[in-house]
């Protein structure tokens, strides 16, 4: 049995989806393709919806942008929290 917590990089996902497309074009069914790739059907369909038409470099850039977006959201939340704390101090509500 494979490790259920294995993580794939976006490049690996796109590569495996390419392999899946070739196997399906050769007449394979989704279940056998998923077995061959070592992923569940649920994972295959999730990858297909997330990375369907992307090339490997596009998937890598998407992952970088998602990470950058998360960092920016965290920084904004911290700035808003600091702003609220300073506002309370200025009003004397401490």
PAPA-418729 format. One record per residue: residue number from 1; residue in three letters; x, y, z of N, C-alpha, C in turn. Coordinates in Angstrom, 1 decimal, always signed. Each point is the difference from the previous one (the first is absolute). Layout:
! residues N
+------+------+--------+--------+--------+--------+--------+--------+--------+--------+--------+
: resi : resn :     nu :     nv :     nw :    cau :    cav :    caw :     cu :     cv :     cw :
+------+------+--------+--------+--------+--------+--------+--------+--------+--------+--------+
:  NUM :  ala :      X :      Y :      Z :      X :      Y :      Z :      X :      Y :      Z :
...
+------+------+--------+--------+--------+--------+--------+--------+--------+--------+--------+
//
This chain:
! residues 94
+------+------+--------+--------+--------+--------+--------+--------+--------+--------+--------+
: resi : resn :     nu :     nv :     nw :    cau :    cav :    caw :     cu :     cv :     cw :
+------+------+--------+--------+--------+--------+--------+--------+--------+--------+--------+
:    1 :  unk :   +0.8 :   -1.2 :   +0.0 :   -0.8 :   +1.2 :   +0.0 :   +0.9 :   +1.2 :   +0.0 :
:    2 :  unk :   -0.4 :   +1.1 :   -0.8 :   +0.8 :   +1.2 :   +0.0 :   -0.3 :   +0.9 :   +1.1 :
:    3 :  unk :   +0.9 :   +0.9 :   +0.3 :   -0.1 :   +0.9 :   +1.1 :   -1.1 :   +1.0 :   -0.3 :
:    4 :  unk :   -1.0 :   +0.1 :   +0.8 :   -1.2 :   +0.9 :   -0.3 :   +0.3 :   +1.4 :   +0.2 :
:    5 :  unk :   +1.2 :   +0.4 :   +0.6 :   +0.3 :   +1.4 :   +0.3 :   +1.1 :   +0.5 :   -1.0 :
:    6 :  unk :   +0.2 :   -0.8 :   -1.1 :   +1.0 :   +0.5 :   -1.0 :   -0.4 :   +1.2 :   -0.7 :
:    7 :  unk :   +0.9 :   +1.0 :   -0.1 :   -0.3 :   +1.2 :   -0.7 :   +0.7 :   +0.1 :   -1.3 :
:    8 :  unk :   -0.7 :   +0.5 :   -1.0 :   +0.6 :   +0.1 :   -1.3 :   +0.2 :   +1.5 :   -0.3 :
:    9 :  unk :   +1.1 :   +0.3 :   -0.7 :   +0.2 :   +1.4 :   -0.4 :   -0.9 :   +0.3 :   -1.2 :
:   10 :  unk :   -0.3 :   +1.3 :   -0.2 :   -0.9 :   +0.3 :   -1.2 :   +0.6 :   -0.6 :   -1.3 :
:   11 :  unk :   +1.3 :   +0.0 :   -0.1 :   +0.6 :   -0.5 :   -1.2 :   -0.3 :   -1.5 :   -0.2 :
:   12 :  unk :   +0.1 :   -0.8 :   +1.2 :   -0.3 :   -1.4 :   +0.0 :   -1.4 :   -0.2 :   -0.4 :
:   13 :  unk :   -0.9 :   +0.8 :   +0.5 :   -1.4 :   -0.2 :   -0.2 :   -0.3 :   +0.2 :   -1.5 :
:   14 :  unk :   +0.5 :   +1.1 :   -0.6 :   -0.2 :   +0.2 :   -1.4 :   +0.6 :   -1.1 :   -0.9 :
:   15 :  unk :   +1.2 :   -0.5 :   +0.4 :   +0.6 :   -1.1 :   -0.7 :   -0.9 :   -1.3 :   +0.1 :
:   16 :  unk :   -0.5 :   -0.3 :   +1.2 :   -0.9 :   -1.1 :   +0.2 :   -1.3 :   +0.1 :   -0.8 :
:   17 :  unk :   -0.5 :   +1.2 :   +0.0 :   -1.2 :   +0.2 :   -0.8 :   +0.2 :   -0.2 :   -1.5 :
:   18 :  unk :   +1.2 :   +0.4 :   -0.5 :   +0.4 :   -0.3 :   -1.4 :   +0.1 :   -1.5 :   -0.2 :
:   19 :  unk :   +0.6 :   -0.7 :   +0.9 :   +0.0 :   -1.4 :   -0.1 :   -1.4 :   -0.6 :   -0.1 :
:   20 :  unk :   -0.8 :   +0.5 :   +0.9 :   -1.4 :   -0.5 :   +0.1 :   -0.7 :   +0.2 :   -1.3 :
:   21 :  unk :   +0.2 :   +1.2 :   -0.6 :   -0.7 :   +0.3 :   -1.3 :   +0.5 :   -1.0 :   -1.1 :
:   22 :  unk :   +1.3 :   -0.3 :   +0.0 :   +0.5 :   -0.9 :   -1.0 :   -0.6 :   -1.4 :   +0.2 :
:   23 :  unk :   -0.1 :   -0.4 :   +1.3 :   -0.6 :   -1.4 :   +0.3 :   -1.4 :   +0.0 :   -0.3 :
:   24 :  unk :   -0.8 :   +1.0 :   +0.3 :   -1.4 :   +0.1 :   -0.4 :   -0.2 :   +0.0 :   -1.5 :
:   25 :  unk :   +0.8 :   +0.7 :   -0.7 :   -0.1 :   +0.0 :   -1.5 :   +0.3 :   -1.4 :   -0.6 :
:   26 :  unk :   +0.9 :   -0.7 :   +0.7 :   +0.3 :   -1.4 :   -0.4 :   -1.1 :   -1.0 :   +0.3 :
:   27 :  unk :   -1.1 :   +0.5 :   +0.6 :   -1.1 :   -0.9 :   +0.3 :   -0.1 :   -0.5 :   +1.5 :
:   28 :  unk :   +0.8 :   +0.6 :   +0.8 :   -0.1 :   -0.4 :   +1.4 :   -1.2 :   +0.7 :   +0.7 :
:   29 :  unk :   -0.4 :   -0.6 :   +1.1 :   -1.1 :   +0.6 :   +0.8 :   +0.6 :   +0.7 :   +1.2 :
:   30 :  unk :   -0.7 :   +0.9 :   +0.5 :   +0.5 :   +0.9 :   +1.1 :   +0.5 :   -0.8 :   +1.2 :
:   31 :  unk :   -0.7 :   -1.1 :   +0.4 :   +0.4 :   -0.8 :   +1.1 :   +1.4 :   -0.6 :   -0.2 :
:   32 :  unk :   +0.2 :   -0.6 :   -1.2 :   +1.3 :   -0.6 :   -0.2 :   +1.1 :   +1.0 :   -0.2 :
:   33 :  unk :   -0.3 :   +1.2 :   -0.6 :   +1.0 :   +1.1 :   -0.1 :   +0.4 :   +0.4 :   +1.4 :
:   34 :  unk :   -1.0 :   +0.2 :   +0.9 :   +0.3 :   +0.5 :   +1.3 :   +0.9 :   -1.0 :   +0.8 :
:   35 :  unk :   -0.3 :   -1.3 :   -0.2 :   +0.8 :   -1.1 :   +0.6 :   +1.4 :   +0.1 :   -0.5 :
:   36 :  unk :   +0.2 :   +0.2 :   -1.3 :   +1.3 :   +0.0 :   -0.6 :   +0.8 :   +1.2 :   +0.5 :
:   37 :  unk :   -0.7 :   +1.2 :   +0.2 :   +0.7 :   +1.2 :   +0.5 :   +0.2 :   +0.0 :   +1.5 :
:   38 :  unk :   -0.7 :   -0.9 :   +0.7 :   +0.1 :   -0.1 :   +1.4 :   -0.7 :   +1.1 :   +0.8 :
:   39 :  unk :   -1.2 :   +0.4 :   -0.6 :   -0.8 :   +1.0 :   +0.7 :   -1.5 :   -0.5 :   +0.0 :
:   40 :  unk :   -0.8 :   +0.6 :   +0.9 :   -1.4 :   -0.4 :   +0.0 :   -0.7 :   +0.7 :   -1.1 :
:   41 :  unk :   -1.2 :   -0.5 :   -0.3 :   -0.8 :   +0.7 :   -1.0 :   -0.4 :   +1.4 :   +0.5 :
:   42 :  unk :   -0.3 :   +0.1 :   +1.3 :   -0.3 :   +1.4 :   +0.5 :   +1.1 :   +0.9 :   -0.2 :
:   43 :  unk :   +1.3 :   -0.4 :   +0.3 :   +1.1 :   +0.8 :   -0.2 :   +0.2 :   +0.4 :   -1.5 :
:   44 :  unk :   -0.2 :   -1.0 :   -0.9 :   +0.0 :   +0.3 :   -1.4 :   -0.9 :   +1.1 :   -0.5 :
:   45 :  unk :   -1.3 :   -0.1 :   +0.5 :   -1.0 :   +1.0 :   -0.4 :   +0.3 :   +1.3 :   +0.6 :
:   46 :  unk :   +0.5 :   +0.0 :   +1.3 :   +0.4 :   +1.3 :   +0.6 :   +1.1 :   +0.7 :   -0.8 :
:   47 :  unk :   +1.0 :   -0.8 :   -0.4 :   +1.1 :   +0.5 :   -0.8 :   -0.5 :   +0.5 :   -1.3 :
:   48 :  unk :   -0.9 :   -0.7 :   -0.6 :   -0.5 :   +0.4 :   -1.3 :   -0.7 :   +1.3 :   +0.1 :
:   49 :  unk :   -0.8 :   +0.2 :   +1.1 :   -0.7 :   +1.3 :   +0.1 :   +0.9 :   +1.1 :   +0.4 :
:   50 :  unk :   +1.1 :   -0.2 :   +0.7 :   +1.0 :   +1.0 :   +0.4 :   +1.0 :   +0.3 :   -1.1 :
:   51 :  unk :   +0.5 :   -1.0 :   -0.6 :   +1.2 :   +0.1 :   -0.9 :   -0.4 :   -0.3 :   -1.5 :
:   52 :  unk :   -1.2 :   -0.3 :   -0.3 :   -0.4 :   -0.5 :   -1.3 :   +0.8 :   +0.4 :   -1.2 :
:   53 :  unk :   +0.0 :   +1.3 :   -0.3 :   +0.6 :   +0.5 :   -1.2 :   +1.3 :   +0.7 :   +0.2 :
:   54 :  unk :   +0.6 :   -0.2 :   +1.1 :   +1.3 :   +0.7 :   +0.3 :   +1.2 :   -0.8 :   -0.5 :
:   55 :  unk :   +1.0 :   +0.7 :   -0.3 :   +1.3 :   -0.5 :   -0.3 :   +0.8 :   +0.0 :   +1.3 :
:   56 :  unk :   +1.1 :   -0.8 :   +0.1 :   +0.7 :   -0.1 :   +1.3 :   +0.5 :   +1.3 :   +0.5 :
:   57 :  unk :   +0.5 :   +0.9 :   -0.9 :   +0.5 :   +1.3 :   +0.5 :   -1.2 :   +0.9 :   +0.5 :
:   58 :  unk :   -1.1 :   -0.2 :   -0.6 :   -1.2 :   +0.8 :   +0.4 :   -0.4 :   -0.5 :   +1.4 :
:   59 :  unk :   +0.0 :   -1.3 :   +0.2 :   -0.4 :   -0.6 :   +1.3 :   +1.0 :   +0.5 :   +1.1 :
:   60 :  unk :   +1.3 :   +0.1 :   -0.3 :   +0.9 :   +0.4 :   +1.0 :   -0.2 :   +1.5 :   +0.3 :
:   61 :  unk :   -0.3 :   +0.8 :   -1.0 :   -0.3 :   +1.4 :   +0.2 :   -1.2 :   +0.2 :   +0.9 :
:   62 :  unk :   -1.1 :   -0.8 :   -0.3 :   -1.2 :   +0.0 :   +0.8 :   +0.3 :   -0.3 :   +1.4 :
:   63 :  unk :   +0.8 :   -1.0 :   +0.3 :   +0.3 :   -0.3 :   +1.4 :   +0.8 :   +1.1 :   +0.7 :
:   64 :  unk :   +0.9 :   +0.7 :   -0.8 :   +0.7 :   +1.1 :   +0.6 :   -0.9 :   +1.2 :   +0.3 :
:   65 :  unk :   -1.0 :   +0.2 :   -0.9 :   -1.0 :   +1.1 :   +0.2 :   -0.9 :   -0.3 :   +1.2 :
:   66 :  unk :   -0.4 :   -1.2 :   +0.2 :   -0.8 :   -0.4 :   +1.1 :   +0.7 :   +0.2 :   +1.3 :
:   67 :  unk :   +1.3 :   -0.3 :   +0.0 :   +0.8 :   +0.1 :   +1.2 :   +0.2 :   +1.5 :   +0.3 :
:   68 :  unk :   +0.3 :   +0.8 :   -1.0 :   +0.2 :   +1.5 :   +0.1 :   -1.3 :   +0.6 :   +0.5 :
:   69 :  unk :   -1.2 :   -0.4 :   -0.5 :   -1.3 :   +0.5 :   +0.4 :   -0.2 :   -0.3 :   +1.5 :
:   70 :  unk :   +0.3 :   -1.2 :   +0.4 :   -0.2 :   -0.3 :   +1.4 :   +0.9 :   +0.9 :   +0.9 :
:   71 :  unk :   +1.2 :   +0.2 :   -0.4 :   +0.9 :   +0.9 :   +0.8 :   -0.5 :   +1.4 :   +0.1 :
:   72 :  unk :   -0.5 :   +0.5 :   -1.2 :   -0.6 :   +1.4 :   +0.0 :   -1.2 :   +0.1 :   +0.9 :
:   73 :  unk :   -0.9 :   -1.0 :   +0.0 :   -1.2 :   +0.0 :   +0.8 :   +0.4 :   +0.0 :   +1.5 :
:   74 :  unk :   +1.1 :   -0.8 :   +0.4 :   +0.4 :   +0.0 :   +1.3 :   +0.6 :   +1.3 :   +0.5 :
:   75 :  unk :   +0.8 :   +0.6 :   -0.9 :   +0.5 :   +1.3 :   +0.3 :   -1.1 :   +1.1 :   +0.1 :
:   76 :  unk :   -1.0 :   -0.1 :   -0.8 :   -1.1 :   +1.0 :   +0.1 :   -0.8 :   -0.2 :   +1.3 :
:   77 :  unk :   -0.2 :   -1.3 :   +0.4 :   -0.7 :   -0.2 :   +1.3 :   +0.8 :   +0.5 :   +1.1 :
:   78 :  unk :   +1.3 :   -0.2 :   +0.0 :   +0.9 :   +0.5 :   +1.1 :   -0.1 :   +1.5 :   +0.0 :
:   79 :  unk :   +0.0 :   +0.7 :   -1.1 :   +0.0 :   +1.5 :   -0.1 :   -1.4 :   +0.5 :   +0.5 :
:   80 :  unk :   -1.0 :   -0.7 :   -0.3 :   -1.4 :   +0.4 :   +0.5 :   -0.1 :   -0.2 :   +1.5 :
:   81 :  unk :   +0.6 :   -1.0 :   +0.5 :   +0.0 :   -0.3 :   +1.4 :   +0.8 :   +1.1 :   +0.8 :
:   82 :  unk :   +1.1 :   +0.4 :   -0.6 :   +0.9 :   +1.0 :   +0.6 :   -0.8 :   +1.4 :   +0.0 :
:   83 :  unk :   -0.6 :   +0.2 :   -1.1 :   -0.8 :   +1.3 :   -0.2 :   -1.1 :   +0.0 :   +1.0 :
:   84 :  unk :   -0.7 :   -1.1 :   +0.2 :   -1.1 :   +0.0 :   +1.0 :   +0.5 :   +0.2 :   +1.4 :
:   85 :  unk :   +1.2 :   -0.6 :   +0.3 :   +0.6 :   +0.2 :   +1.4 :   +0.4 :   +1.4 :   +0.2 :
:   86 :  unk :   +0.6 :   +0.6 :   -1.0 :   +0.4 :   +1.4 :   +0.1 :   -1.2 :   +1.0 :   +0.2 :
:   87 :  unk :   -1.1 :   -0.4 :   -0.7 :   -1.2 :   +0.8 :   +0.1 :   -0.6 :   -0.1 :   +1.4 :
:   88 :  unk :   +0.0 :   -1.2 :   +0.6 :   -0.5 :   -0.1 :   +1.4 :   +0.9 :   +0.7 :   +0.9 :
:   89 :  unk :   +1.3 :   +0.0 :   -0.1 :   +0.9 :   +0.7 :   +0.8 :   -0.2 :   +1.6 :   -0.1 :
:   90 :  unk :   -0.3 :   +0.4 :   -1.2 :   -0.2 :   +1.5 :   -0.2 :   -1.3 :   +0.4 :   +0.6 :
:   91 :  unk :   -1.0 :   -0.9 :   +0.1 :   -1.3 :   +0.4 :   +0.6 :   +0.1 :   -0.2 :   +1.5 :
:   92 :  unk :   +1.0 :   -0.6 :   +0.5 :   +0.1 :   -0.3 :   +1.5 :   -0.8 :   -1.1 :   +0.5 :
:   93 :  unk :   -0.4 :   -1.0 :   -0.9 :   -0.8 :   -1.1 :   +0.4 :   +0.9 :   -1.2 :   +0.3 :
:   94 :  unk :   +0.9 :   +0.1 :   +0.9 :   +0.8 :   -1.1 :   +0.4 :   -0.1 :   -0.3 :   +1.4 :
+------+------+--------+--------+--------+--------+--------+--------+--------+--------+--------+
//
